[in-house]
Amino acid sequence: LFRSRGDVLRAFWNSLKIGLAASLTGMVSFTFIAYVAVNTRFRARRVLDFLTWLPAVIPGLVLGLGLLQMFAGIPLFRPVYGTLFVLVLAVVIGTLALGTQIIKASLLSLSAELEEASWTAGASRLYTFFRIVLPLIAPSVAVVGLEVFATGISVVGLVALLGTGATQPLSILQLIYLDSGFFEPAAIIGILIATIRSEEH
């Protein structure tokens, strides 16, 4: 365990970076997608809404294999394979359905008259969103952020094939220890992951 302390610390910081980056990215992108699907007349909004459900019906390992094929098999994307960017992207895609639907439910609970009144008073759609809509759905957006962060800290299947030694999070390092028979270090990492998740909740 003492020999691997550097690996544990590196994996710990990787997990925090992945969780925080995925959380921020998810809150912004899921809110945008949900708003377009619910509060606009964008012609392809139903298709967009349908696409958000696809990650929910694809097993995490299969989704990870698809991302592996894309980033390792396509020369254009190959330079970013194994980076934290890919791991963050995998977490965001994996939580897309849940995050979007939570925010959609919050948007659907708001009356359309709120925005219409703001527009009638001369406010733009962007101003209305930031000053009226966003404050009302902020609790749901925060819940989504926490959920994405928790997934980023503990996810295994989505990122198992995408991380390298330098970017492996705690969950993958724990899996490596278990596979190698180092059960005590794996147990300590499991406690650390559980502690982070409990503090987040």
Secondary structure as a PSIPRED ss2 file (coil, helix, strand):
# PSIPRED VFORMAT (PSIPRED V4.0)

   1 L C   1.000  0.000  0.000
   2 F C   1.000  0.000  0.000
   3 R C   1.000  0.000  0.000
   4 S C   1.000  0.000  0.000
   5 R H   0.000  1.000  0.000
   6 G H   0.000  1.000  0.000
   7 D H   0.000  1.000  0.000
   8 V H   0.000  1.000  0.000
   9 L H   0.000  1.000  0.000
  10 R H   0.000  1.000  0.000
  11 A H   0.000  1.000  0.000
  12 F H   0.000  1.000  0.000
  13 W H   0.000  1.000  0.000
  14 N H   0.000  1.000  0.000
  15 S H   0.000  1.000  0.000
  16 L H   0.000  1.000  0.000
  17 K H   0.000  1.000  0.000
  18 I H   0.000  1.000  0.000
  19 G H   0.000  1.000  0.000
  20 L H   0.000  1.000  0.000
  21 A H   0.000  1.000  0.000
  22 A H   0.000  1.000  0.000
  23 S H   0.000  1.000  0.000
  24 L H   0.000  1.000  0.000
  25 T H   0.000  1.000  0.000
  26 G H   0.000  1.000  0.000
  27 M H   0.000  1.000  0.000
  28 V H   0.000  1.000  0.000
  29 S H   0.000  1.000  0.000
  30 F H   0.000  1.000  0.000
  31 T H   0.000  1.000  0.000
  32 F H   0.000  1.000  0.000
  33 I H   0.000  1.000  0.000
  34 A H   0.000  1.000  0.000
  35 Y H   0.000  1.000  0.000
  36 V H   0.000  1.000  0.000
  37 A H   0.000  1.000  0.000
  38 V H   0.000  1.000  0.000
  39 N H   0.000  1.000  0.000
  40 T C   1.000  0.000  0.000
  41 R C   1.000  0.000  0.000
  42 F C   1.000  0.000  0.000
  43 R C   1.000  0.000  0.000
  44 A C   1.000  0.000  0.000
  45 R H   0.000  1.000  0.000
  46 R H   0.000  1.000  0.000
  47 V H   0.000  1.000  0.000
  48 L H   0.000  1.000  0.000
  49 D H   0.000  1.000  0.000
  50 F H   0.000  1.000  0.000
  51 L H   0.000  1.000  0.000
  52 T H   0.000  1.000  0.000
  53 W H   0.000  1.000  0.000
  54 L H   0.000  1.000  0.000
  55 P H   0.000  1.000  0.000
  56 A H   0.000  1.000  0.000
  57 V H   0.000  1.000  0.000
  58 I C   1.000  0.000  0.000
  59 P C   1.000  0.000  0.000
  60 G H   0.000  1.000  0.000
  61 L H   0.000  1.000  0.000
  62 V H   0.000  1.000  0.000
  63 L H   0.000  1.000  0.000
  64 G H   0.000  1.000  0.000
  65 L H   0.000  1.000  0.000
  66 G H   0.000  1.000  0.000
  67 L H   0.000  1.000  0.000
  68 L H   0.000  1.000  0.000
  69 Q H   0.000  1.000  0.000
  70 M H   0.000  1.000  0.000
  71 F H   0.000  1.000  0.000
  72 A H   0.000  1.000  0.000
  73 G H   0.000  1.000  0.000
  74 I C   1.000  0.000  0.000
  75 P C   1.000  0.000  0.000
  76 L C   1.000  0.000  0.000
  77 F C   1.000  0.000  0.000
  78 R H   0.000  1.000  0.000
  79 P H   0.000  1.000  0.000
  80 V H   0.000  1.000  0.000
  81 Y C   1.000  0.000  0.000
  82 G C   1.000  0.000  0.000
  83 T C   1.000  0.000  0.000
  84 L H   0.000  1.000  0.000
  85 F H   0.000  1.000  0.000
  86 V H   0.000  1.000  0.000
  87 L H   0.000  1.000  0.000
  88 V H   0.000  1.000  0.000
  89 L H   0.000  1.000  0.000
  90 A H   0.000  1.000  0.000
  91 V H   0.000  1.000  0.000
  92 V H   0.000  1.000  0.000
  93 I H   0.000  1.000  0.000
  94 G H   0.000  1.000  0.000
  95 T C   1.000  0.000  0.000
  96 L H   0.000  1.000  0.000
  97 A H   0.000  1.000  0.000
  98 L H   0.000  1.000  0.000
  99 G H   0.000  1.000  0.000
 100 T H   0.000  1.000  0.000
 101 Q H   0.000  1.000  0.000
 102 I H   0.000  1.000  0.000
 103 I H   0.000  1.000  0.000
 104 K H   0.000  1.000  0.000
 105 A H   0.000  1.000  0.000
 106 S H   0.000  1.000  0.000
 107 L H   0.000  1.000  0.000
 108 L H   0.000  1.000  0.000
 109 S C   1.000  0.000  0.000
 110 L C   1.000  0.000  0.000
 111 S C   1.000  0.000  0.000
 112 A H   0.000  1.000  0.000
 113 E H   0.000  1.000  0.000
 114 L H   0.000  1.000  0.000
 115 E H   0.000  1.000  0.000
 116 E H   0.000  1.000  0.000
 117 A H   0.000  1.000  0.000
 118 S H   0.000  1.000  0.000
 119 W H   0.000  1.000  0.000
 120 T H   0.000  1.000  0.000
 121 A C   1.000  0.000  0.000
 122 G C   1.000  0.000  0.000
 123 A C   1.000  0.000  0.000
 124 S C   1.000  0.000  0.000
 125 R H   0.000  1.000  0.000
 126 L H   0.000  1.000  0.000
 127 Y H   0.000  1.000  0.000
 128 T H   0.000  1.000  0.000
 129 F H   0.000  1.000  0.000
 130 F H   0.000  1.000  0.000
 131 R H   0.000  1.000  0.000
 132 I H   0.000  1.000  0.000
 133 V H   0.000  1.000  0.000
 134 L H   0.000  1.000  0.000
 135 P H   0.000  1.000  0.000
 136 L H   0.000  1.000  0.000
 137 I H   0.000  1.000  0.000
 138 A H   0.000  1.000  0.000
 139 P H   0.000  1.000  0.000
 140 S H   0.000  1.000  0.000
 141 V H   0.000  1.000  0.000
 142 A H   0.000  1.000  0.000
 143 V H   0.000  1.000  0.000
 144 V H   0.000  1.000  0.000
 145 G H   0.000  1.000  0.000
 146 L H   0.000  1.000  0.000
 147 E H   0.000  1.000  0.000
 148 V H   0.000  1.000  0.000
 149 F H   0.000  1.000  0.000
 150 A H   0.000  1.000  0.000
 151 T H   0.000  1.000  0.000
 152 G H   0.000  1.000  0.000
 153 I H   0.000  1.000  0.000
 154 S H   0.000  1.000  0.000
 155 V C   1.000  0.000  0.000
 156 V C   1.000  0.000  0.000
 157 G C   1.000  0.000  0.000
 158 L C   1.000  0.000  0.000
 159 V C   1.000  0.000  0.000
 160 A C   1.000  0.000  0.000
 161 L C   1.000  0.000  0.000
 162 L C   1.000  0.000  0.000
 163 G C   1.000  0.000  0.000
 164 T C   1.000  0.000  0.000
 165 G C   1.000  0.000  0.000
 166 A C   1.000  0.000  0.000
 167 T C   1.000  0.000  0.000
 168 Q C   1.000  0.000  0.000
 169 P C   1.000  0.000  0.000
 170 L H   0.000  1.000  0.000
 171 S H   0.000  1.000  0.000
 172 I H   0.000  1.000  0.000
 173 L H   0.000  1.000  0.000
 174 Q H   0.000  1.000  0.000
 175 L H   0.000  1.000  0.000
 176 I H   0.000  1.000  0.000
 177 Y H   0.000  1.000  0.000
 178 L H   0.000  1.000  0.000
 179 D H   0.000  1.000  0.000
 180 S H   0.000  1.000  0.000
 181 G C   1.000  0.000  0.000
 182 F C   1.000  0.000  0.000
 183 F H   0.000  1.000  0.000
 184 E H   0.000  1.000  0.000
 185 P H   0.000  1.000  0.000
 186 A H   0.000  1.000  0.000
 187 A H   0.000  1.000  0.000
 188 I H   0.000  1.000  0.000
 189 I H   0.000  1.000  0.000
 190 G H   0.000  1.000  0.000
 191 I H   0.000  1.000  0.000
 192 L H   0.000  1.000  0.000
 193 I H   0.000  1.000  0.000
 194 A H   0.000  1.000  0.000
 195 T H   0.000  1.000  0.000
 196 I H   0.000  1.000  0.000
 197 R H   0.000  1.000  0.000
 198 S H   0.000  1.000  0.000
 199 E H   0.000  1.000  0.000
 200 E H   0.000  1.000  0.000
 201 H C   1.000  0.000  0.000
